[in-house]
Amino acid sequence: MIDSHCHIADEVYASDLEEVVARARTAGLERVMVILEAGNSQEEEQARAAHVLWPDIRVAVGVHPHQAKQFEDDGLAAAAAAREEMGRLAYARAVGEIGLDYHYDFSPRETQQAVFRAQVDLALELRLPVIIHTREAEADTMEVLKSAGPDLRGVLHCFTGTRELADAALELGFYISLAGIVTFPKALELREIARAVPLDRLLIETDSPFLTPVPHRGARNEPARVIHTAETLASLRGISVAELDRATTANFHALFRP
């Protein structure tokens, strides 16, 4: 089993990183994808420490839309920061998480768009997939992805969007990744989408330390808890956890080529 999106390089894990990694491995995880904020030296160093503990860890590097404001309208500078960091990490496999967030608008929308487009261009140049964050920005997100052309590969992470967004992403050949929200009993619309996503386009994640799944809501999330999302998805789809595990693991390898 693979947690396709986690933030264990976040400082909230600094004091018990070794234990978090140990629990993930004990739970049977093959590897995790650790998301890094481009230019964040603390996260980069913690990712290095995690990789020493667990050499199968892979990372993605990108400028999140919340941090896009650091680059004003200079998308090329944001892409350069991601490129530089990936050049230092031989186990980097994706550009992300990147995208648009119009819910919080922590960065001006024009800046978010410039930074997003530049990083999509970087992914195309490096022939790497993208990990997409989108919130209340579905139309603009899809416009950027569609305009990039057929060579762009990627995943909409922690999917909470509409069925229309899911269908549009799938039509582009993208994957859909589901996190602990799908375990929440009131997430009825998301559960319906989870049933409909083709099995060969499905990924699972924790997005830890956020979105802790049932039955651990209220506690800090971590990669070992991806099993609860897998169990819920398997139940929703009427298949075994083992079958879901095989499919999502194969999908991770197909997308990220780890």
KOLRO-938209 format. One record per residue (C-alpha): residue in three letters; x, y, z; residue number from 1. Coordinates in pm, 1 decimal. Example, Ala and Ser with C-alpha at 12.3 -4.5 7.8 and 13.67 -1.06 7.14 Angstrom:
<pts>
{res: ALA; x: 1230.0; y: -450.0; z: 780.0; n: 1}
{res: SER; x: 1367.0; y: -106.0; z: 714.0; n: 2}
</pts>
This chain:
<pts>
{res: MET; x: 0.0; y: 0.0; z: 0.0; n: 1}
{res: ILE; x: 118.5; y: 352.6; z: -78.2; n: 2}
{res: ASP; x: 27.2; y: 688.1; z: 72.1; n: 3}
{res: SER; x: 43.9; y: 900.8; z: -242.0; n: 4}
{res: HIS; x: 43.0; y: 1236.2; z: -60.3; n: 5}
{res: CYS; x: 167.6; y: 1325.2; z: 287.0; n: 6}
{res: HIS; x: 351.6; y: 1607.7; z: 459.1; n: 7}
{res: ILE; x: 580.4; y: 1423.0; z: 701.2; n: 8}
{res: ALA; x: 849.6; y: 1682.6; z: 635.1; n: 9}
{res: ASP; x: 628.5; y: 1929.0; z: 822.4; n: 10}
{res: GLU; x: 772.6; y: 2048.7; z: 1151.2; n: 11}
{res: VAL; x: 485.3; y: 1884.5; z: 1342.8; n: 12}
{res: TYR; x: 667.3; y: 1554.3; z: 1287.3; n: 13}
{res: ALA; x: 1012.6; y: 1681.0; z: 1380.4; n: 14}
{res: SER; x: 1010.5; y: 1526.6; z: 1726.5; n: 15}
{res: ASP; x: 886.9; y: 1178.6; z: 1630.6; n: 16}
{res: LEU; x: 972.2; y: 1133.2; z: 1262.9; n: 17}
{res: GLU; x: 1143.2; y: 800.3; z: 1323.8; n: 18}
{res: GLU; x: 836.6; y: 662.6; z: 1501.2; n: 19}
{res: VAL; x: 602.6; y: 787.7; z: 1225.2; n: 20}
{res: VAL; x: 813.9; y: 613.9; z: 962.7; n: 21}
{res: ALA; x: 830.4; y: 296.7; z: 1171.2; n: 22}
{res: ARG; x: 452.1; y: 287.2; z: 1211.1; n: 23}
{res: ALA; x: 403.1; y: 333.1; z: 837.5; n: 24}
{res: ARG; x: 635.1; y: 46.5; z: 758.0; n: 25}
{res: THR; x: 480.3; y: -175.1; z: 1024.4; n: 26}
{res: ALA; x: 138.7; y: -102.9; z: 871.3; n: 27}
{res: GLY; x: 267.1; y: -249.4; z: 545.0; n: 28}
{res: LEU; x: 323.8; y: 62.7; z: 340.2; n: 29}
{res: GLU; x: 564.8; y: 15.0; z: 51.4; n: 30}
{res: ARG; x: 646.4; y: 385.1; z: 31.0; n: 31}
{res: VAL; x: 501.1; y: 735.0; z: 60.7; n: 32}
{res: MET; x: 512.2; y: 1048.6; z: -150.6; n: 33}
{res: VAL; x: 628.0; y: 1339.6; z: 64.5; n: 34}
{res: ILE; x: 518.8; y: 1684.7; z: -49.9; n: 35}
{res: LEU; x: 771.9; y: 1966.4; z: -8.4; n: 36}
{res: GLU; x: 730.4; y: 2341.3; z: -31.4; n: 37}
{res: ALA; x: 992.7; y: 2472.5; z: -273.5; n: 38}
{res: GLY; x: 1247.2; y: 2684.8; z: -90.9; n: 39}
{res: ASN; x: 1157.2; y: 2559.4; z: 256.1; n: 40}
{res: SER; x: 1494.0; y: 2449.0; z: 395.5; n: 41}
{res: GLN; x: 1343.5; y: 2292.1; z: 709.2; n: 42}
{res: GLU; x: 1119.9; y: 2065.9; z: 502.8; n: 43}
{res: GLU; x: 1401.9; y: 1972.6; z: 268.7; n: 44}
{res: GLU; x: 1628.2; y: 1869.2; z: 556.2; n: 45}
{res: GLN; x: 1351.3; y: 1672.2; z: 725.3; n: 46}
{res: ALA; x: 1276.1; y: 1495.1; z: 396.9; n: 47}
{res: ARG; x: 1642.4; y: 1400.4; z: 375.8; n: 48}
{res: ALA; x: 1623.1; y: 1258.8; z: 727.3; n: 49}
{res: ALA; x: 1309.9; y: 1062.6; z: 637.5; n: 50}
{res: HIS; x: 1479.3; y: 924.3; z: 327.3; n: 51}
{res: VAL; x: 1771.2; y: 800.3; z: 536.1; n: 52}
{res: LEU; x: 1523.0; y: 618.6; z: 758.1; n: 53}
{res: TRP; x: 1322.6; y: 488.1; z: 462.0; n: 54}
{res: PRO; x: 1503.5; y: 491.5; z: 124.7; n: 55}
{res: ASP; x: 1185.3; y: 402.1; z: -62.7; n: 56}
{res: ILE; x: 1035.4; y: 742.6; z: 17.5; n: 57}
{res: ARG; x: 983.2; y: 968.1; z: -283.2; n: 58}
{res: VAL; x: 919.5; y: 1342.6; z: -285.5; n: 59}
{res: ALA; x: 742.5; y: 1608.1; z: -487.8; n: 60}
{res: VAL; x: 845.0; y: 1974.0; z: -486.0; n: 61}
{res: GLY; x: 635.1; y: 2274.7; z: -574.5; n: 62}
{res: VAL; x: 503.6; y: 2616.2; z: -481.4; n: 63}
{res: HIS; x: 155.2; y: 2581.1; z: -332.3; n: 64}
{res: PRO; x: -96.6; y: 2851.4; z: -426.6; n: 65}
{res: HIS; x: -94.0; y: 2973.7; z: -66.4; n: 66}
{res: GLN; x: 279.2; y: 3049.7; z: -102.0; n: 67}
{res: ALA; x: 258.0; y: 3187.9; z: -456.6; n: 68}
{res: LYS; x: 249.1; y: 3543.2; z: -320.1; n: 69}
{res: GLN; x: 616.6; y: 3508.9; z: -228.0; n: 70}
{res: PHE; x: 691.7; y: 3531.8; z: -600.3; n: 71}
{res: GLU; x: 445.3; y: 3812.7; z: -682.9; n: 72}
{res: ASP; x: 380.9; y: 3770.3; z: -1055.0; n: 73}
{res: ASP; x: 714.2; y: 3604.4; z: -1131.3; n: 74}
{res: GLY; x: 608.6; y: 3251.1; z: -1212.8; n: 75}
{res: LEU; x: 947.3; y: 3173.4; z: -1359.9; n: 76}
{res: ALA; x: 1112.3; y: 3240.2; z: -1024.0; n: 77}
{res: ALA; x: 872.9; y: 2997.1; z: -857.0; n: 78}
{res: ALA; x: 949.6; y: 2731.9; z: -1116.3; n: 79}
{res: ALA; x: 1321.5; y: 2797.3; z: -1073.6; n: 80}
{res: ALA; x: 1293.8; y: 2741.8; z: -697.9; n: 81}
{res: ALA; x: 1121.9; y: 2407.4; z: -754.6; n: 82}
{res: ARG; x: 1373.2; y: 2305.8; z: -1020.7; n: 83}
{res: GLU; x: 1668.4; y: 2391.6; z: -797.4; n: 84}
{res: GLU; x: 1537.9; y: 2188.7; z: -506.2; n: 85}
{res: MET; x: 1450.5; y: 1888.9; z: -720.4; n: 86}
{res: GLY; x: 1802.2; y: 1898.0; z: -856.3; n: 87}
{res: ARG; x: 1929.5; y: 1838.4; z: -502.8; n: 88}
{res: LEU; x: 1695.0; y: 1547.5; z: -435.8; n: 89}
{res: ALA; x: 1755.1; y: 1246.2; z: -656.6; n: 90}
{res: TYR; x: 1433.0; y: 1086.8; z: -531.4; n: 91}
{res: ALA; x: 1207.1; y: 1371.5; z: -652.6; n: 92}
{res: ARG; x: 938.6; y: 1234.4; z: -882.0; n: 93}
{res: ALA; x: 678.9; y: 1508.3; z: -933.7; n: 94}
{res: VAL; x: 608.6; y: 1881.1; z: -938.2; n: 95}
{res: GLY; x: 362.6; y: 1958.4; z: -663.0; n: 96}
{res: GLU; x: 154.8; y: 2034.2; z: -496.5; n: 97}
{res: ILE; x: 62.5; y: 2317.2; z: -727.0; n: 98}
{res: GLY; x: -261.3; y: 2471.3; z: -843.8; n: 99}
{res: LEU; x: -523.8; y: 2727.7; z: -747.8; n: 100}
{res: ASP; x: -708.3; y: 2802.0; z: -424.7; n: 101}
{res: TYR; x: -984.4; y: 3060.7; z: -446.5; n: 102}
{res: HIS; x: -1135.9; y: 2960.0; z: -112.8; n: 103}
{res: TYR; x: -870.5; y: 3125.7; z: 103.0; n: 104}
{res: ASP; x: -712.5; y: 3353.7; z: -158.3; n: 105}
{res: PHE; x: -395.7; y: 3376.1; z: 49.5; n: 106}
{res: SER; x: -224.6; y: 3478.8; z: -274.6; n: 107}
{res: PRO; x: -372.5; y: 3707.3; z: -542.4; n: 108}
{res: ARG; x: -545.0; y: 3502.7; z: -810.4; n: 109}
{res: GLU; x: -334.4; y: 3646.5; z: -1091.6; n: 110}
{res: THR; x: -20.3; y: 3547.8; z: -901.6; n: 111}
{res: GLN; x: -154.1; y: 3199.7; z: -833.7; n: 112}
{res: GLN; x: -222.7; y: 3155.4; z: -1203.0; n: 113}
{res: ALA; x: 121.1; y: 3276.0; z: -1312.2; n: 114}
{res: VAL; x: 298.2; y: 3049.9; z: -1063.7; n: 115}
{res: PHE; x: 76.7; y: 2755.0; z: -1156.0; n: 116}
{res: ARG; x: 132.7; y: 2788.7; z: -1530.2; n: 117}
{res: ALA; x: 509.0; y: 2821.5; z: -1489.7; n: 118}
{res: GLN; x: 526.1; y: 2505.4; z: -1283.5; n: 119}
{res: VAL; x: 311.8; y: 2312.8; z: -1530.6; n: 120}
{res: ASP; x: 560.8; y: 2419.1; z: -1797.3; n: 121}
{res: LEU; x: 842.1; y: 2296.4; z: -1572.6; n: 122}
{res: ALA; x: 676.1; y: 1957.6; z: -1534.0; n: 123}
{res: LEU; x: 643.2; y: 1927.1; z: -1911.1; n: 124}
{res: GLU; x: 1007.8; y: 2022.3; z: -1956.3; n: 125}
{res: LEU; x: 1123.5; y: 1767.8; z: -1697.8; n: 126}
{res: ARG; x: 871.1; y: 1505.4; z: -1811.9; n: 127}
{res: LEU; x: 734.7; y: 1474.0; z: -1461.0; n: 128}
{res: PRO; x: 374.2; y: 1448.0; z: -1340.5; n: 129}
{res: VAL; x: 200.2; y: 1724.3; z: -1149.8; n: 130}
{res: ILE; x: 17.0; y: 1699.1; z: -818.4; n: 131}
{res: ILE; x: -278.0; y: 1937.8; z: -829.2; n: 132}
{res: HIS; x: -444.0; y: 2130.1; z: -548.0; n: 133}
{res: THR; x: -767.5; y: 2297.9; z: -652.2; n: 134}
{res: ARG; x: -1032.5; y: 2454.4; z: -433.6; n: 135}
{res: GLU; x: -1322.4; y: 2662.8; z: -561.3; n: 136}
{res: ALA; x: -1120.6; y: 2715.3; z: -880.0; n: 137}
{res: GLU; x: -1234.1; y: 2428.2; z: -1097.6; n: 138}
{res: ALA; x: -1279.8; y: 2613.7; z: -1427.0; n: 139}
{res: ASP; x: -946.4; y: 2797.1; z: -1412.4; n: 140}
{res: THR; x: -762.5; y: 2484.7; z: -1297.9; n: 141}
{res: MET; x: -894.0; y: 2279.0; z: -1586.1; n: 142}
{res: GLU; x: -821.4; y: 2557.1; z: -1834.1; n: 143}
{res: VAL; x: -453.6; y: 2549.0; z: -1733.9; n: 144}
{res: LEU; x: -435.7; y: 2170.0; z: -1747.0; n: 145}
{res: LYS; x: -611.5; y: 2144.8; z: -2081.7; n: 146}
{res: SER; x: -395.6; y: 2415.6; z: -2236.5; n: 147}
{res: ALA; x: -80.9; y: 2224.0; z: -2139.4; n: 148}
{res: GLY; x: -155.7; y: 1959.6; z: -2399.7; n: 149}
{res: PRO; x: -166.6; y: 1579.9; z: -2401.7; n: 150}
{res: ASP; x: 180.7; y: 1519.1; z: -2260.2; n: 151}
{res: LEU; x: 92.9; y: 1645.9; z: -1912.9; n: 152}
{res: ARG; x: 34.9; y: 1370.5; z: -1656.5; n: 153}
{res: GLY; x: -84.6; y: 1410.6; z: -1302.0; n: 154}
{res: VAL; x: -332.0; y: 1367.8; z: -1019.7; n: 155}
{res: LEU; x: -596.4; y: 1579.6; z: -851.7; n: 156}
{res: HIS; x: -501.5; y: 1521.1; z: -490.9; n: 157}
{res: CYS; x: -738.4; y: 1506.0; z: -193.5; n: 158}
{res: PHE; x: -1030.5; y: 1522.5; z: -431.8; n: 159}
{res: THR; x: -1338.0; y: 1702.1; z: -296.7; n: 160}
{res: GLY; x: -1469.2; y: 1853.7; z: -618.5; n: 161}
{res: THR; x: -1772.7; y: 1792.4; z: -832.7; n: 162}
{res: ARG; x: -1848.7; y: 1495.0; z: -1053.1; n: 163}
{res: GLU; x: -1795.2; y: 1727.4; z: -1349.6; n: 164}
{res: LEU; x: -1442.6; y: 1806.3; z: -1232.5; n: 165}
{res: ALA; x: -1365.4; y: 1439.3; z: -1182.6; n: 166}
{res: ASP; x: -1492.3; y: 1354.2; z: -1530.2; n: 167}
{res: ALA; x: -1293.3; y: 1638.1; z: -1688.0; n: 168}
{res: ALA; x: -974.3; y: 1527.8; z: -1513.9; n: 169}
{res: LEU; x: -1026.6; y: 1165.1; z: -1609.9; n: 170}
{res: GLU; x: -1081.6; y: 1269.3; z: -1970.7; n: 171}
{res: LEU; x: -735.3; y: 1427.9; z: -1963.2; n: 172}
{res: GLY; x: -588.9; y: 1101.7; z: -1836.8; n: 173}
{res: PHE; x: -538.0; y: 1230.2; z: -1483.8; n: 174}
{res: TYR; x: -572.8; y: 1026.9; z: -1167.2; n: 175}
{res: ILE; x: -804.9; y: 1102.4; z: -875.4; n: 176}
{res: SER; x: -666.8; y: 1067.3; z: -522.0; n: 177}
{res: LEU; x: -895.1; y: 1031.2; z: -222.2; n: 178}
{res: ALA; x: -807.6; y: 1109.0; z: 136.1; n: 179}
{res: GLY; x: -968.4; y: 1058.2; z: 476.3; n: 180}
{res: ILE; x: -1267.8; y: 1277.1; z: 394.3; n: 181}
{res: VAL; x: -1422.3; y: 981.0; z: 214.3; n: 182}
{res: THR; x: -1445.5; y: 802.7; z: 550.7; n: 183}
{res: PHE; x: -1666.1; y: 1078.8; z: 693.1; n: 184}
{res: PRO; x: -2026.9; y: 955.7; z: 703.8; n: 185}
{res: LYS; x: -2167.9; y: 1285.5; z: 573.2; n: 186}
{res: ALA; x: -1942.2; y: 1292.2; z: 262.9; n: 187}
{res: LEU; x: -2220.2; y: 1141.4; z: 53.8; n: 188}
{res: GLU; x: -2145.1; y: 1315.4; z: -276.7; n: 189}
{res: LEU; x: -1774.8; y: 1232.5; z: -251.2; n: 190}
{res: ARG; x: -1859.5; y: 869.7; z: -180.3; n: 191}
{res: GLU; x: -2064.3; y: 853.6; z: -497.7; n: 192}
{res: ILE; x: -1771.1; y: 991.5; z: -695.3; n: 193}
{res: ALA; x: -1542.0; y: 740.3; z: -522.3; n: 194}
{res: ARG; x: -1760.3; y: 458.9; z: -651.3; n: 195}
{res: ALA; x: -1747.6; y: 594.7; z: -1006.7; n: 196}
{res: VAL; x: -1375.9; y: 664.1; z: -1056.0; n: 197}
{res: PRO; x: -1227.2; y: 383.8; z: -1269.8; n: 198}
{res: LEU; x: -1012.4; y: 156.0; z: -1057.1; n: 199}
{res: ASP; x: -713.7; y: 210.9; z: -1285.3; n: 200}
{res: ARG; x: -730.1; y: 587.8; z: -1217.3; n: 201}
{res: LEU; x: -759.4; y: 580.3; z: -839.3; n: 202}
{res: LEU; x: -500.4; y: 672.6; z: -575.3; n: 203}
{res: ILE; x: -523.4; y: 692.2; z: -196.0; n: 204}
{res: GLU; x: -356.9; y: 934.5; z: 42.4; n: 205}
{res: THR; x: -361.2; y: 1076.8; z: 391.6; n: 206}
{res: ASP; x: -263.1; y: 1439.8; z: 324.4; n: 207}
{res: SER; x: -125.1; y: 1403.6; z: 676.1; n: 208}
{res: PRO; x: -108.4; y: 1573.5; z: 920.2; n: 209}
{res: PHE; x: -451.8; y: 1683.9; z: 799.0; n: 210}
{res: LEU; x: -786.3; y: 1509.7; z: 741.8; n: 211}
{res: THR; x: -748.8; y: 1222.6; z: 984.0; n: 212}
{res: PRO; x: -986.4; y: 943.2; z: 882.8; n: 213}
{res: VAL; x: -1252.1; y: 776.2; z: 1091.4; n: 214}
{res: PRO; x: -1201.3; y: 626.1; z: 1352.0; n: 215}
{res: HIS; x: -915.4; y: 860.8; z: 1452.1; n: 216}
{res: ARG; x: -1071.7; y: 1200.9; z: 1381.1; n: 217}
{res: GLY; x: -936.9; y: 1466.2; z: 1613.9; n: 218}
{res: ALA; x: -588.3; y: 1314.6; z: 1627.6; n: 219}
{res: ARG; x: -291.0; y: 1408.2; z: 1413.5; n: 220}
{res: ASN; x: -293.7; y: 1212.8; z: 1090.6; n: 221}
{res: GLU; x: 0.5; y: 1008.0; z: 960.5; n: 222}
{res: PRO; x: 71.4; y: 769.1; z: 670.5; n: 223}
{res: ALA; x: -6.4; y: 449.3; z: 864.3; n: 224}
{res: ARG; x: -369.9; y: 558.1; z: 874.4; n: 225}
{res: VAL; x: -415.0; y: 538.8; z: 497.3; n: 226}
{res: ILE; x: -546.9; y: 187.1; z: 560.0; n: 227}
{res: HIS; x: -875.6; y: 334.2; z: 685.7; n: 228}
{res: THR; x: -929.1; y: 519.9; z: 359.6; n: 229}
{res: ALA; x: -848.4; y: 201.4; z: 169.3; n: 230}
{res: GLU; x: -1097.5; y: 3.4; z: 375.7; n: 231}
{res: THR; x: -1373.6; y: 257.3; z: 316.0; n: 232}
{res: LEU; x: -1307.8; y: 272.6; z: -57.3; n: 233}
{res: ALA; x: -1299.8; y: -105.5; z: -87.6; n: 234}
{res: SER; x: -1631.6; y: -129.3; z: 93.5; n: 235}
{res: LEU; x: -1789.6; y: 140.9; z: -123.2; n: 236}
{res: ARG; x: -1678.3; y: -35.3; z: -438.5; n: 237}
{res: GLY; x: -1762.0; y: -388.7; z: -324.9; n: 238}
{res: ILE; x: -1408.7; y: -522.6; z: -358.7; n: 239}
{res: SER; x: -1148.7; y: -650.1; z: -115.3; n: 240}
{res: VAL; x: -890.4; y: -425.1; z: 44.1; n: 241}
{res: ALA; x: -626.4; y: -643.6; z: -119.7; n: 242}
{res: GLU; x: -770.8; y: -573.9; z: -465.8; n: 243}
{res: LEU; x: -789.2; y: -201.6; z: -396.9; n: 244}
{res: ASP; x: -431.9; y: -209.7; z: -266.2; n: 245}
{res: ARG; x: -302.7; y: -384.6; z: -579.0; n: 246}
{res: ALA; x: -477.6; y: -137.3; z: -807.3; n: 247}
{res: THR; x: -377.4; y: 183.2; z: -627.6; n: 248}
{res: THR; x: -18.4; y: 64.0; z: -587.9; n: 249}
{res: ALA; x: 3.6; y: -16.4; z: -959.2; n: 250}
{res: ASN; x: -147.2; y: 323.5; z: -1040.3; n: 251}
{res: PHE; x: 111.1; y: 500.4; z: -824.1; n: 252}
{res: HIS; x: 391.9; y: 323.6; z: -1007.6; n: 253}
{res: ALA; x: 238.1; y: 400.2; z: -1346.3; n: 254}
{res: LEU; x: 211.5; y: 771.3; z: -1269.2; n: 255}
{res: PHE; x: 524.6; y: 842.7; z: -1068.4; n: 256}
{res: ARG; x: 757.3; y: 572.6; z: -1204.3; n: 257}
{res: PRO; x: 938.3; y: 549.0; z: -871.5; n: 258}
</pts>
